[in-house]
C-alpha cells in the first residue's frame, strides 16, 4: 500500500457512520449485508447510506455485488489488512517484543465470545 491509498482509506474511515459500517461488515464476513440492512443497523436513512457506501467502495474498503434485486456489501478484508499492515510495518525498530502485545491481541480476534451484532 502506498501513502496516497492509505490517506484515501483513512479519510473514508474518518467519519463515524462509515467506520461503523466497515466494522459491521467485518463482523458479517463472508456473507455481507444488503444495503437496506446496513442502513437499518446503523440507523441511517437509505439515501444517506448510499453516499457513505459509495465513499467506502471508492476507498477500496468494501465491495458491492448484485444479488437478484439487492446489492450485497462486503468488507474487503485484504484492503483492511493492508491498511493495518501499513500502520505497523516498521513497528518495533528491530525489537519485536515491543509489538508483542499487538500481535497477541490480533491473534485472539477469533476467540471473542461476542456473537456478531446486527445493531
VOVO-811225 format. One record per atom (N, C-alpha, C): residue number from 1; residue in three letters; atom name; x, z, y. Coordinates in nm, 2 decimals, decimal comma. Example, Ala and Ser with C-alpha at 12.3 -4.5 7.8 and 13.67 -1.06 7.14 Angstrom:
# VOVO-811225
{r 1; "ALA"; "N"; {1,32; 0,78; -0,57}}
{r 1; "ALA"; "CA"; {1,23; 0,78; -0,45}}
{r 1; "ALA"; "C"; {1,32; 0,78; -0,33}}
{r 2; "SER"; "N"; {1,28; 0,71; -0,22}}
{r 2; "SER"; "CA"; {1,37; 0,71; -0,11}}
{r 2; "SER"; "C"; {1,29; 0,79; 0,00}}
//
This chain:
# VOVO-811225
{r 1; "UNK"; "N"; {0,09; 0,00; -0,12}}
{r 1; "UNK"; "CA"; {0,00; 0,00; 0,00}}
{r 1; "UNK"; "C"; {0,09; 0,00; 0,12}}
{r 2; "UNK"; "N"; {0,05; -0,08; 0,22}}
{r 2; "UNK"; "CA"; {0,13; -0,08; 0,35}}
{r 2; "UNK"; "C"; {0,06; 0,01; 0,45}}
{r 3; "UNK"; "N"; {0,13; 0,03; 0,56}}
{r 3; "UNK"; "CA"; {0,07; 0,12; 0,66}}
{r 3; "UNK"; "C"; {-0,06; 0,07; 0,72}}
{r 4; "UNK"; "N"; {-0,07; -0,06; 0,74}}
{r 4; "UNK"; "CA"; {-0,20; -0,11; 0,80}}
{r 4; "UNK"; "C"; {-0,32; -0,09; 0,71}}
{r 5; "UNK"; "N"; {-0,30; -0,11; 0,58}}
{r 5; "UNK"; "CA"; {-0,40; -0,08; 0,48}}
{r 5; "UNK"; "C"; {-0,44; 0,07; 0,48}}
{r 6; "UNK"; "N"; {-0,34; 0,15; 0,48}}
{r 6; "UNK"; "CA"; {-0,36; 0,30; 0,49}}
{r 6; "UNK"; "C"; {-0,44; 0,34; 0,61}}
{r 7; "UNK"; "N"; {-0,40; 0,28; 0,73}}
{r 7; "UNK"; "CA"; {-0,47; 0,31; 0,85}}
{r 7; "UNK"; "C"; {-0,62; 0,27; 0,84}}
{r 8; "UNK"; "N"; {-0,64; 0,15; 0,79}}
{r 8; "UNK"; "CA"; {-0,78; 0,10; 0,77}}
{r 8; "UNK"; "C"; {-0,86; 0,19; 0,68}}
{r 9; "UNK"; "N"; {-0,80; 0,24; 0,58}}
{r 9; "UNK"; "CA"; {-0,87; 0,33; 0,48}}
{r 9; "UNK"; "C"; {-0,90; 0,46; 0,55}}
{r 10; "UNK"; "N"; {-0,80; 0,52; 0,62}}
{r 10; "UNK"; "CA"; {-0,82; 0,65; 0,68}}
{r 10; "UNK"; "C"; {-0,92; 0,63; 0,80}}
{r 11; "UNK"; "N"; {-0,92; 0,52; 0,87}}
{r 11; "UNK"; "CA"; {-1,02; 0,50; 0,97}}
{r 11; "UNK"; "C"; {-1,16; 0,50; 0,92}}
{r 12; "UNK"; "N"; {-1,18; 0,44; 0,80}}
{r 12; "UNK"; "CA"; {-1,31; 0,43; 0,74}}
{r 12; "UNK"; "C"; {-1,35; 0,57; 0,69}}
{r 13; "UNK"; "N"; {-1,26; 0,65; 0,64}}
{r 13; "UNK"; "CA"; {-1,29; 0,78; 0,59}}
{r 13; "UNK"; "C"; {-1,30; 0,89; 0,71}}
{r 14; "UNK"; "N"; {-1,27; 0,85; 0,83}}
{r 14; "UNK"; "CA"; {-1,27; 0,95; 0,94}}
{r 14; "UNK"; "C"; {-1,40; 0,96; 1,00}}
{r 15; "UNK"; "N"; {-1,50; 0,96; 0,92}}
{r 15; "UNK"; "CA"; {-1,64; 0,98; 0,96}}
{r 15; "UNK"; "C"; {-1,71; 1,05; 0,85}}
{r 16; "UNK"; "N"; {-1,79; 1,16; 0,88}}
{r 16; "UNK"; "CA"; {-1,84; 1,25; 0,77}}
{r 16; "UNK"; "C"; {-1,93; 1,18; 0,67}}
{r 17; "UNK"; "N"; {-2,02; 1,09; 0,71}}
{r 17; "UNK"; "CA"; {-2,11; 1,02; 0,62}}
{r 17; "UNK"; "C"; {-2,03; 0,93; 0,52}}
{r 18; "UNK"; "N"; {-1,93; 0,86; 0,57}}
{r 18; "UNK"; "CA"; {-1,85; 0,77; 0,49}}
{r 18; "UNK"; "C"; {-1,77; 0,85; 0,39}}
{r 19; "UNK"; "N"; {-1,71; 0,96; 0,44}}
{r 19; "UNK"; "CA"; {-1,63; 1,04; 0,35}}
{r 19; "UNK"; "C"; {-1,72; 1,10; 0,24}}
{r 20; "UNK"; "N"; {-1,84; 1,14; 0,27}}
{r 20; "UNK"; "CA"; {-1,93; 1,20; 0,18}}
{r 20; "UNK"; "C"; {-1,97; 1,09; 0,07}}
{r 21; "UNK"; "N"; {-1,99; 0,97; 0,12}}
{r 21; "UNK"; "CA"; {-2,03; 0,86; 0,03}}
{r 21; "UNK"; "C"; {-1,92; 0,83; -0,07}}
{r 22; "UNK"; "N"; {-1,80; 0,82; -0,02}}
{r 22; "UNK"; "CA"; {-1,69; 0,79; -0,12}}
{r 22; "UNK"; "C"; {-1,68; 0,91; -0,22}}
{r 23; "UNK"; "N"; {-1,69; 1,03; -0,18}}
{r 23; "UNK"; "CA"; {-1,68; 1,14; -0,27}}
{r 23; "UNK"; "C"; {-1,80; 1,14; -0,37}}
{r 24; "UNK"; "N"; {-1,92; 1,10; -0,32}}
{r 24; "UNK"; "CA"; {-2,04; 1,09; -0,41}}
{r 24; "UNK"; "C"; {-2,01; 0,98; -0,51}}
{r 25; "UNK"; "N"; {-1,96; 0,86; -0,47}}
{r 25; "UNK"; "CA"; {-1,94; 0,75; -0,56}}
{r 25; "UNK"; "C"; {-1,83; 0,79; -0,66}}
{r 26; "UNK"; "N"; {-1,73; 0,86; -0,62}}
{r 26; "UNK"; "CA"; {-1,62; 0,90; -0,72}}
{r 26; "UNK"; "C"; {-1,69; 0,99; -0,83}}
{r 27; "UNK"; "N"; {-1,78; 1,08; -0,79}}
{r 27; "UNK"; "CA"; {-1,85; 1,16; -0,89}}
{r 27; "UNK"; "C"; {-1,94; 1,08; -0,98}}
{r 28; "UNK"; "N"; {-1,98; 0,96; -0,94}}
{r 28; "UNK"; "CA"; {-2,07; 0,88; -1,02}}
{r 28; "UNK"; "C"; {-2,00; 0,76; -1,09}}
{r 29; "UNK"; "N"; {-1,87; 0,77; -1,10}}
{r 29; "UNK"; "CA"; {-1,80; 0,67; -1,18}}
{r 29; "UNK"; "C"; {-1,83; 0,69; -1,33}}
{r 30; "UNK"; "N"; {-1,83; 0,59; -1,40}}
{r 30; "UNK"; "CA"; {-1,82; 0,45; -1,37}}
{r 30; "UNK"; "C"; {-1,95; 0,37; -1,33}}
{r 31; "UNK"; "N"; {-2,06; 0,44; -1,34}}
{r 31; "UNK"; "CA"; {-2,19; 0,37; -1,33}}
{r 31; "UNK"; "C"; {-2,22; 0,33; -1,18}}
{r 32; "UNK"; "N"; {-2,17; 0,41; -1,09}}
{r 32; "UNK"; "CA"; {-2,20; 0,38; -0,95}}
{r 32; "UNK"; "C"; {-2,35; 0,42; -0,91}}
{r 33; "UNK"; "N"; {-2,39; 0,38; -0,79}}
{r 33; "UNK"; "CA"; {-2,52; 0,41; -0,75}}
{r 33; "UNK"; "C"; {-2,58; 0,30; -0,66}}
{r 34; "UNK"; "N"; {-2,71; 0,28; -0,67}}
{r 34; "UNK"; "CA"; {-2,77; 0,18; -0,58}}
{r 34; "UNK"; "C"; {-2,77; 0,23; -0,44}}
{r 35; "UNK"; "N"; {-2,77; 0,14; -0,34}}
{r 35; "UNK"; "CA"; {-2,76; 0,17; -0,20}}
{r 35; "UNK"; "C"; {-2,87; 0,27; -0,16}}
{r 36; "UNK"; "N"; {-2,99; 0,25; -0,21}}
{r 36; "UNK"; "CA"; {-3,10; 0,34; -0,17}}
{r 36; "UNK"; "C"; {-3,08; 0,48; -0,22}}
{r 37; "UNK"; "N"; {-3,03; 0,50; -0,33}}
{r 37; "UNK"; "CA"; {-3,00; 0,63; -0,39}}
{r 37; "UNK"; "C"; {-2,89; 0,70; -0,31}}
{r 38; "UNK"; "N"; {-2,79; 0,62; -0,27}}
{r 38; "UNK"; "CA"; {-2,68; 0,68; -0,18}}
{r 38; "UNK"; "C"; {-2,74; 0,73; -0,05}}
{r 39; "UNK"; "N"; {-2,82; 0,65; 0,01}}
{r 39; "UNK"; "CA"; {-2,89; 0,69; 0,13}}
{r 39; "UNK"; "C"; {-2,97; 0,81; 0,12}}
{r 40; "UNK"; "N"; {-3,04; 0,82; 0,01}}
{r 40; "UNK"; "CA"; {-3,12; 0,94; -0,02}}
{r 40; "UNK"; "C"; {-3,03; 1,06; -0,04}}
{r 41; "UNK"; "N"; {-2,93; 1,05; -0,12}}
{r 41; "UNK"; "CA"; {-2,84; 1,16; -0,15}}
{r 41; "UNK"; "C"; {-2,77; 1,22; -0,03}}
{r 42; "UNK"; "N"; {-2,74; 1,14; 0,07}}
{r 42; "UNK"; "CA"; {-2,67; 1,18; 0,19}}
{r 42; "UNK"; "C"; {-2,76; 1,19; 0,31}}
{r 43; "UNK"; "N"; {-2,89; 1,17; 0,29}}
{r 43; "UNK"; "CA"; {-3,00; 1,19; 0,39}}
{r 43; "UNK"; "C"; {-2,97; 1,10; 0,51}}
{r 44; "UNK"; "N"; {-2,94; 0,97; 0,49}}
{r 44; "UNK"; "CA"; {-2,92; 0,88; 0,60}}
{r 44; "UNK"; "C"; {-3,01; 0,76; 0,59}}
{r 45; "UNK"; "N"; {-3,07; 0,72; 0,70}}
{r 45; "UNK"; "CA"; {-3,16; 0,60; 0,69}}
{r 45; "UNK"; "C"; {-3,09; 0,48; 0,63}}
{r 46; "UNK"; "N"; {-3,17; 0,40; 0,56}}
{r 46; "UNK"; "CA"; {-3,12; 0,28; 0,49}}
{r 46; "UNK"; "C"; {-3,04; 0,19; 0,58}}
{r 47; "UNK"; "N"; {-3,09; 0,16; 0,70}}
{r 47; "UNK"; "CA"; {-3,02; 0,06; 0,78}}
{r 47; "UNK"; "C"; {-2,88; 0,12; 0,83}}
{r 48; "UNK"; "N"; {-2,88; 0,25; 0,86}}
{r 48; "UNK"; "CA"; {-2,75; 0,32; 0,90}}
{r 48; "UNK"; "C"; {-2,66; 0,32; 0,78}}
{r 49; "UNK"; "N"; {-2,71; 0,34; 0,66}}
{r 49; "UNK"; "CA"; {-2,63; 0,35; 0,54}}
{r 49; "UNK"; "C"; {-2,56; 0,21; 0,51}}
{r 50; "UNK"; "N"; {-2,64; 0,10; 0,54}}
{r 50; "UNK"; "CA"; {-2,58; -0,03; 0,52}}
{r 50; "UNK"; "C"; {-2,46; -0,05; 0,60}}
{r 51; "UNK"; "N"; {-2,46; -0,01; 0,73}}
{r 51; "UNK"; "CA"; {-2,34; -0,02; 0,81}}
{r 51; "UNK"; "C"; {-2,22; 0,06; 0,76}}
{r 52; "UNK"; "N"; {-2,25; 0,18; 0,71}}
{r 52; "UNK"; "CA"; {-2,14; 0,27; 0,66}}
{r 52; "UNK"; "C"; {-2,08; 0,20; 0,53}}
{r 53; "UNK"; "N"; {-2,17; 0,15; 0,44}}
{r 53; "UNK"; "CA"; {-2,13; 0,09; 0,32}}
{r 53; "UNK"; "C"; {-2,04; -0,04; 0,35}}
{r 54; "UNK"; "N"; {-2,08; -0,11; 0,45}}
{r 54; "UNK"; "CA"; {-2,00; -0,23; 0,48}}
{r 54; "UNK"; "C"; {-1,86; -0,20; 0,53}}
{r 55; "UNK"; "N"; {-1,85; -0,09; 0,61}}
{r 55; "UNK"; "CA"; {-1,72; -0,05; 0,66}}
{r 55; "UNK"; "C"; {-1,63; 0,00; 0,54}}
{r 56; "UNK"; "N"; {-1,69; 0,07; 0,44}}
{r 56; "UNK"; "CA"; {-1,62; 0,12; 0,33}}
{r 56; "UNK"; "C"; {-1,57; 0,00; 0,24}}
{r 57; "UNK"; "N"; {-1,66; -0,10; 0,22}}
{r 57; "UNK"; "CA"; {-1,63; -0,22; 0,14}}
{r 57; "UNK"; "C"; {-1,51; -0,29; 0,21}}
{r 58; "UNK"; "N"; {-1,52; -0,32; 0,34}}
{r 58; "UNK"; "CA"; {-1,41; -0,39; 0,42}}
{r 58; "UNK"; "C"; {-1,28; -0,31; 0,41}}
{r 59; "UNK"; "N"; {-1,29; -0,18; 0,40}}
{r 59; "UNK"; "CA"; {-1,16; -0,10; 0,39}}
{r 59; "UNK"; "C"; {-1,11; -0,10; 0,24}}
{r 60; "UNK"; "N"; {-1,19; -0,16; 0,15}}
{r 60; "UNK"; "CA"; {-1,14; -0,16; 0,01}}
{r 60; "UNK"; "C"; {-1,16; -0,04; -0,07}}
{r 61; "UNK"; "N"; {-1,24; 0,06; -0,02}}
{r 61; "UNK"; "CA"; {-1,25; 0,19; -0,09}}
{r 61; "UNK"; "C"; {-1,37; 0,19; -0,18}}
{r 62; "UNK"; "N"; {-1,46; 0,10; -0,16}}
{r 62; "UNK"; "CA"; {-1,58; 0,08; -0,26}}
{r 62; "UNK"; "C"; {-1,60; -0,06; -0,28}}
{r 63; "UNK"; "N"; {-1,68; -0,09; -0,38}}
{r 63; "UNK"; "CA"; {-1,72; -0,23; -0,41}}
{r 63; "UNK"; "C"; {-1,87; -0,24; -0,44}}
{r 64; "UNK"; "N"; {-1,92; -0,35; -0,42}}
{r 64; "UNK"; "CA"; {-2,06; -0,37; -0,44}}
{r 64; "UNK"; "C"; {-2,08; -0,48; -0,55}}
{r 65; "UNK"; "N"; {-2,19; -0,47; -0,63}}
{r 65; "UNK"; "CA"; {-2,22; -0,57; -0,72}}
{r 65; "UNK"; "C"; {-2,37; -0,58; -0,73}}
{r 66; "UNK"; "N"; {-2,42; -0,70; -0,74}}
{r 66; "UNK"; "CA"; {-2,57; -0,72; -0,75}}
{r 66; "UNK"; "C"; {-2,61; -0,69; -0,90}}
{r 67; "UNK"; "N"; {-2,71; -0,62; -0,91}}
{r 67; "UNK"; "CA"; {-2,77; -0,59; -1,05}}
{r 67; "UNK"; "C"; {-2,92; -0,61; -1,03}}
{r 68; "UNK"; "N"; {-2,97; -0,72; -1,08}}
{r 68; "UNK"; "CA"; {-3,11; -0,76; -1,06}}
{r 68; "UNK"; "C"; {-3,14; -0,76; -0,91}}
{r 69; "UNK"; "N"; {-3,23; -0,68; -0,86}}
{r 69; "UNK"; "CA"; {-3,27; -0,67; -0,72}}
{r 69; "UNK"; "C"; {-3,20; -0,56; -0,64}}
{r 70; "UNK"; "N"; {-3,11; -0,49; -0,71}}
{r 70; "UNK"; "CA"; {-3,04; -0,38; -0,64}}
{r 70; "UNK"; "C"; {-2,89; -0,42; -0,62}}
{r 71; "UNK"; "N"; {-2,83; -0,35; -0,53}}
{r 71; "UNK"; "CA"; {-2,69; -0,36; -0,51}}
{r 71; "UNK"; "C"; {-2,63; -0,22; -0,55}}
{r 72; "UNK"; "N"; {-2,54; -0,23; -0,65}}
{r 72; "UNK"; "CA"; {-2,48; -0,11; -0,70}}
{r 72; "UNK"; "C"; {-2,34; -0,09; -0,64}}
{r 73; "UNK"; "N"; {-2,32; 0,02; -0,58}}
{r 73; "UNK"; "CA"; {-2,19; 0,05; -0,52}}
{r 73; "UNK"; "C"; {-2,11; 0,14; -0,61}}
{r 74; "UNK"; "N"; {-1,98; 0,12; -0,62}}
{r 74; "UNK"; "CA"; {-1,88; 0,20; -0,70}}
{r 74; "UNK"; "C"; {-1,76; 0,23; -0,62}}
{r 75; "UNK"; "N"; {-1,70; 0,34; -0,64}}
{r 75; "UNK"; "CA"; {-1,57; 0,37; -0,58}}
{r 75; "UNK"; "C"; {-1,46; 0,28; -0,64}}
{r 76; "UNK"; "N"; {-1,37; 0,24; -0,56}}
{r 76; "UNK"; "CA"; {-1,25; 0,16; -0,61}}
{r 76; "UNK"; "C"; {-1,14; 0,27; -0,63}}
{r 77; "UNK"; "N"; {-1,14; 0,32; -0,75}}
{r 77; "UNK"; "CA"; {-1,05; 0,43; -0,78}}
{r 77; "UNK"; "C"; {-0,91; 0,39; -0,77}}
{r 78; "UNK"; "N"; {-0,88; 0,26; -0,80}}
{r 78; "UNK"; "CA"; {-0,74; 0,21; -0,78}}
{r 78; "UNK"; "C"; {-0,70; 0,22; -0,63}}
{r 79; "UNK"; "N"; {-0,79; 0,18; -0,54}}
{r 79; "UNK"; "CA"; {-0,76; 0,19; -0,40}}
{r 79; "UNK"; "C"; {-0,74; 0,34; -0,35}}
{r 80; "UNK"; "N"; {-0,83; 0,42; -0,40}}
{r 80; "UNK"; "CA"; {-0,82; 0,56; -0,36}}
{r 80; "UNK"; "C"; {-0,69; 0,62; -0,42}}
{r 81; "UNK"; "N"; {-0,65; 0,59; -0,54}}
{r 81; "UNK"; "CA"; {-0,53; 0,63; -0,60}}
{r 81; "UNK"; "C"; {-0,41; 0,58; -0,51}}
{r 82; "UNK"; "N"; {-0,41; 0,46; -0,47}}
{r 82; "UNK"; "CA"; {-0,31; 0,40; -0,39}}
{r 82; "UNK"; "C"; {-0,29; 0,47; -0,26}}
{r 83; "UNK"; "N"; {-0,41; 0,51; -0,20}}
{r 83; "UNK"; "CA"; {-0,41; 0,58; -0,07}}
{r 83; "UNK"; "C"; {-0,35; 0,72; -0,09}}
{r 84; "UNK"; "N"; {-0,39; 0,79; -0,19}}
{r 84; "UNK"; "CA"; {-0,34; 0,92; -0,22}}
{r 84; "UNK"; "C"; {-0,19; 0,91; -0,25}}
{r 85; "UNK"; "N"; {-0,15; 0,81; -0,32}}
{r 85; "UNK"; "CA"; {0,00; 0,80; -0,35}}
{r 85; "UNK"; "C"; {0,08; 0,77; -0,23}}
{r 86; "UNK"; "N"; {0,02; 0,69; -0,14}}
{r 86; "UNK"; "CA"; {0,08; 0,65; -0,01}}
{r 86; "UNK"; "C"; {0,12; 0,78; 0,07}}
{r 87; "UNK"; "N"; {0,02; 0,88; 0,06}}
{r 87; "UNK"; "CA"; {0,04; 1,00; 0,14}}
{r 87; "UNK"; "C"; {0,16; 1,08; 0,08}}
{r 88; "UNK"; "N"; {0,17; 1,09; -0,05}}
{r 88; "UNK"; "CA"; {0,26; 1,18; -0,11}}
{r 88; "UNK"; "C"; {0,38; 1,11; -0,18}}
{r 89; "UNK"; "N"; {0,40; 0,98; -0,16}}
{r 89; "UNK"; "CA"; {0,50; 0,91; -0,23}}
{r 89; "UNK"; "C"; {0,64; 0,96; -0,21}}
{r 90; "UNK"; "N"; {0,67; 1,00; -0,09}}
{r 90; "UNK"; "CA"; {0,80; 1,05; -0,05}}
{r 90; "UNK"; "C"; {0,81; 1,20; -0,05}}
{r 91; "UNK"; "N"; {0,71; 1,27; -0,11}}
{r 91; "UNK"; "CA"; {0,70; 1,41; -0,12}}
{r 91; "UNK"; "C"; {0,82; 1,47; -0,18}}
{r 92; "UNK"; "N"; {0,85; 1,59; -0,14}}
{r 92; "UNK"; "CA"; {0,95; 1,68; -0,21}}
{r 92; "UNK"; "C"; {1,09; 1,66; -0,17}}
{r 93; "UNK"; "N"; {1,13; 1,55; -0,12}}
{r 93; "UNK"; "CA"; {1,27; 1,53; -0,08}}
{r 93; "UNK"; "C"; {1,37; 1,55; -0,20}}
{r 94; "UNK"; "N"; {1,33; 1,51; -0,32}}
{r 94; "UNK"; "CA"; {1,41; 1,52; -0,44}}
{r 94; "UNK"; "C"; {1,40; 1,66; -0,50}}
{r 95; "UNK"; "N"; {1,30; 1,74; -0,46}}
{r 95; "UNK"; "CA"; {1,27; 1,87; -0,51}}
{r 95; "UNK"; "C"; {1,13; 1,88; -0,57}}
{r 96; "UNK"; "N"; {1,11; 1,83; -0,69}}
{r 96; "UNK"; "CA"; {0,98; 1,82; -0,75}}
{r 96; "UNK"; "C"; {0,90; 1,95; -0,76}}
{r 97; "UNK"; "N"; {0,97; 2,06; -0,76}}
{r 97; "UNK"; "CA"; {0,90; 2,19; -0,76}}
{r 97; "UNK"; "C"; {0,81; 2,21; -0,64}}
{r 98; "UNK"; "N"; {0,84; 2,15; -0,53}}
{r 98; "UNK"; "CA"; {0,76; 2,16; -0,41}}
{r 98; "UNK"; "C"; {0,62; 2,10; -0,43}}
{r 99; "UNK"; "N"; {0,62; 1,99; -0,50}}
{r 99; "UNK"; "CA"; {0,49; 1,92; -0,53}}
{r 99; "UNK"; "C"; {0,42; 1,97; -0,65}}
{r 100; "UNK"; "N"; {0,48; 2,06; -0,72}}
{r 100; "UNK"; "CA"; {0,41; 2,10; -0,85}}
{r 100; "UNK"; "C"; {0,27; 2,15; -0,83}}
{r 101; "UNK"; "N"; {0,24; 2,23; -0,72}}
{r 101; "UNK"; "CA"; {0,10; 2,28; -0,71}}
{r 101; "UNK"; "C"; {0,00; 2,16; -0,69}}
{r 102; "UNK"; "N"; {0,04; 2,06; -0,62}}
{r 102; "UNK"; "CA"; {-0,04; 1,94; -0,60}}
{r 102; "UNK"; "C"; {-0,06; 1,87; -0,74}}
{r 103; "UNK"; "N"; {0,04; 1,86; -0,82}}
{r 103; "UNK"; "CA"; {0,03; 1,79; -0,95}}
{r 103; "UNK"; "C"; {-0,06; 1,87; -1,04}}
{r 104; "UNK"; "N"; {-0,04; 2,00; -1,04}}
{r 104; "UNK"; "CA"; {-0,13; 2,09; -1,12}}
{r 104; "UNK"; "C"; {-0,28; 2,07; -1,08}}
{r 105; "UNK"; "N"; {-0,30; 2,07; -0,95}}
{r 105; "UNK"; "CA"; {-0,44; 2,06; -0,90}}
{r 105; "UNK"; "C"; {-0,50; 1,93; -0,94}}
{r 106; "UNK"; "N"; {-0,42; 1,82; -0,93}}
{r 106; "UNK"; "CA"; {-0,47; 1,69; -0,97}}
{r 106; "UNK"; "C"; {-0,49; 1,68; -1,12}}
{r 107; "UNK"; "N"; {-0,40; 1,74; -1,20}}
{r 107; "UNK"; "CA"; {-0,42; 1,73; -1,34}}
{r 107; "UNK"; "C"; {-0,54; 1,80; -1,39}}
{r 108; "UNK"; "N"; {-0,59; 1,90; -1,32}}
{r 108; "UNK"; "CA"; {-0,71; 1,97; -1,36}}
{r 108; "UNK"; "C"; {-0,84; 1,91; -1,31}}
{r 109; "UNK"; "N"; {-0,83; 1,79; -1,25}}
{r 109; "UNK"; "CA"; {-0,95; 1,73; -1,20}}
{r 109; "UNK"; "C"; {-1,07; 1,71; -1,30}}
{r 110; "UNK"; "N"; {-1,04; 1,67; -1,42}}
{r 110; "UNK"; "CA"; {-1,14; 1,65; -1,52}}
{r 110; "UNK"; "C"; {-1,19; 1,78; -1,59}}
{r 111; "UNK"; "N"; {-1,12; 1,89; -1,55}}
{r 111; "UNK"; "CA"; {-1,16; 2,02; -1,61}}
{r 111; "UNK"; "C"; {-1,26; 2,10; -1,53}}
{r 112; "UNK"; "N"; {-1,32; 2,03; -1,43}}
{r 112; "UNK"; "CA"; {-1,42; 2,10; -1,34}}
{r 112; "UNK"; "C"; {-1,54; 2,14; -1,42}}
{r 113; "UNK"; "N"; {-1,59; 2,26; -1,40}}
{r 113; "UNK"; "CA"; {-1,72; 2,30; -1,47}}
{r 113; "UNK"; "C"; {-1,84; 2,26; -1,39}}
{r 114; "UNK"; "N"; {-1,82; 2,19; -1,28}}
{r 114; "UNK"; "CA"; {-1,94; 2,15; -1,20}}
{r 114; "UNK"; "C"; {-1,98; 2,01; -1,24}}
{r 115; "UNK"; "N"; {-2,11; 2,00; -1,28}}
{r 115; "UNK"; "CA"; {-2,16; 1,86; -1,32}}
{r 115; "UNK"; "C"; {-2,17; 1,78; -1,19}}
{r 116; "UNK"; "N"; {-2,18; 1,65; -1,21}}
{r 116; "UNK"; "CA"; {-2,19; 1,56; -1,09}}
{r 116; "UNK"; "C"; {-2,32; 1,59; -1,01}}
{r 117; "UNK"; "N"; {-2,30; 1,59; -0,88}}
{r 117; "UNK"; "CA"; {-2,41; 1,63; -0,79}}
{r 117; "UNK"; "C"; {-2,47; 1,50; -0,74}}
{r 118; "UNK"; "N"; {-2,60; 1,51; -0,72}}
{r 118; "UNK"; "CA"; {-2,67; 1,39; -0,66}}
{r 118; "UNK"; "C"; {-2,71; 1,42; -0,52}}
{r 119; "UNK"; "N"; {-2,67; 1,54; -0,47}}
{r 119; "UNK"; "CA"; {-2,70; 1,57; -0,33}}
{r 119; "UNK"; "C"; {-2,58; 1,60; -0,25}}
//
